Amino acid sequence: MPDRAENFVTKLDEVRKLIVMRLPNFDMQNLVEIMSKLAHYHYDKKRFLVTGKDRELYNLLVENSLNPFTVYRWLLLDRVPEEVKWQLKNRQVSQKRAITLTLERRRETGSSLAAEIKALGMKLIGGM
């Protein structure tokens, strides 16, 4: 059985190559945001409207038997820190848990940084 962590990495590379090959003018910089929109559209077509290049990408994925929500999940997993990727590769965490851990760490880092800035600001004001 192939390793799931390696499997999603190779499949994501194949999807990127497919997009570049079939839609050469597509904006790959915003792929995560576009895939988020397409993933939610895939399951709730009544609430979302997809047109233009986004629609072309959606059709390309569906034609190639790729679930847009799965591709979006792979893109999120591609952005996780290396230690979480290692845990994922060694099957210590699931894909869903890996994404959750990454989001939790981002929130913790942001809130601790904000607390430090606030403390430094208060110290600066107190020194005046």
Secondary structure, DSSP 8 states (H G I E B T S, - for coil): ---HHHHHHHHHHHHHHHHHHH-TT--GGGHHHHHHHHHHHHH-TTT----HHHHHHHHHHHHTT--HHHHHHHHHHHTS-HHHHHHHHTTSS-HHHHHHHHHHHHHHHHHHHHHHHHHHHHHHHHT-
